[in-house]
């Protein structure tokens, strides 16, 4: 099955309770601004190198429409920039399951979320210079 490069299909979303429990019990985390990213590396599947989910705390945002708005923003920022992490995972023959948790207390902007997600991706992917130095 061929997926659109910038789409975010249901197959790319993490929705299995068993996988979620595994993620939260054995996953590693990276924090950047109001975002926390919990992830676990997996074996590379045929078409899908990654599966993700997005959550917002009910304690911080009481109204469902606020939580839904933030999750919509997170999904959109991820959808536009996911090719960076997916290309890296495919080149390394790895897969990844992850969860983006929004821990802030105020509604974020698109630009702020994009900056934080790109910083998280940069932490997960070693830079080419570091890879060249480790090879020498």
C-alpha positions in Angstrom: 0.0 0.0 0.0 1.3 3.4 -0.9 0.7 6.3 1.5 0.6 9.9 0.6 3.9 11.6 1.8 2.1 14.4 3.7 -1.0 12.5 4.7 -1.6 11.2 8.2 -3.6 8.0 7.8 -5.3 5.9 10.5 -2.5 3.3 10.0 0.1 5.9 11.1 -1.7 6.5 14.4 -1.1 4.5 17.5 -4.4 3.1 18.8 -3.6 -0.3 20.3 -4.0 -0.5 24.1 -1.3 -3.1 24.3 1.2 -0.9 22.3 0.3 2.1 24.4 1.0 0.2 27.6 4.3 -0.9 26.2 5.2 2.6 25.2 4.4 4.2 28.6 6.1 1.4 30.6 9.3 0.9 28.5 9.6 4.1 26.5 12.2 6.8 26.6 11.3 10.5 26.7 12.5 13.8 25.3 11.2 17.1 26.5 11.2 20.3 24.5 9.3 23.3 25.8 5.7 22.4 26.5 6.0 19.1 24.6 7.1 15.7 25.9 7.8 13.0 23.4 7.7 9.4 24.7 9.0 6.8 22.2 10.1 3.2 21.8 12.1 1.9 18.8 10.6 -1.1 17.0 11.3 -3.3 14.0 10.7 -1.7 10.7 7.3 -2.6 9.2 6.9 -2.9 5.5 5.2 0.5 4.7 5.0 2.3 8.0 8.2 3.2 9.8 6.3 5.1 12.6 3.1 5.2 14.6 2.2 8.2 16.8 -0.5 9.5 19.1 -1.2 12.9 20.5 -2.5 13.8 23.9 -3.4 16.9 25.9 -4.0 17.0 29.7 -7.5 17.3 30.8 -6.2 18.8 34.0 -4.7 21.8 32.2 -7.5 22.2 29.6 -10.9 21.5 31.1 -12.9 22.2 27.9 -12.8 19.5 25.2 -12.8 22.0 22.3 -9.5 23.4 23.7 -7.9 20.0 23.9 -9.2 19.1 20.4 -7.8 22.3 19.0 -4.3 21.6 20.4 -4.3 18.0 19.2 -5.4 19.2 15.8 -2.5 21.6 15.8 -0.1 18.9 16.9 -1.3 16.5 14.2 -1.0 19.2 11.5 2.6 20.2 12.5 3.6 16.5 12.7 1.9 15.7 9.3 3.8 18.5 7.5 7.2 17.5 9.1 7.0 13.7 9.5 9.0 13.0 6.4 12.2 14.0 8.2 11.8 11.4 10.9 10.4 8.8 8.6 13.2 9.2 6.1 15.7 8.8 8.9 14.0 5.7 10.3 13.9 4.1 6.9 17.6 4.8 6.3 18.4 3.2 9.7 16.0 0.2 9.1 14.2 1.0 12.3 10.6 1.7 13.3 9.2 3.9 16.0 6.1 4.3 18.1 5.6 7.5 20.0 3.4 9.8 21.9 3.4 13.6 21.9 2.1 15.0 25.2 1.3 18.6 25.4 2.1 19.7 29.0 1.7 23.5 28.7 -0.9 25.6 30.4 -1.7 28.0 27.6 -2.8 27.4 24.0 0.2 27.2 21.7 0.7 28.7 18.3 1.5 26.7 15.2 5.0 28.2 14.9 5.8 27.4 18.5 4.7 23.8 18.2 6.6 23.4 14.9 9.8 24.8 16.4 9.5 22.3 19.4 8.7 19.3 17.2 11.6 20.0 14.9 13.9 20.3 17.9 12.7 16.9 19.2 13.4 15.4 15.8 16.9 16.9 15.8 17.5 15.2 19.2 16.3 11.9 17.9 18.4 11.9 14.7 22.2 12.2 15.0 23.6 14.9 12.9 25.6 13.9 9.8 28.7 15.4 11.3 28.5 13.3 14.4 28.0 10.2 12.2 31.1 11.0 10.1 33.2 11.5 13.3 32.0 8.2 14.8 33.0 6.4 11.6 36.6 7.7 11.7 
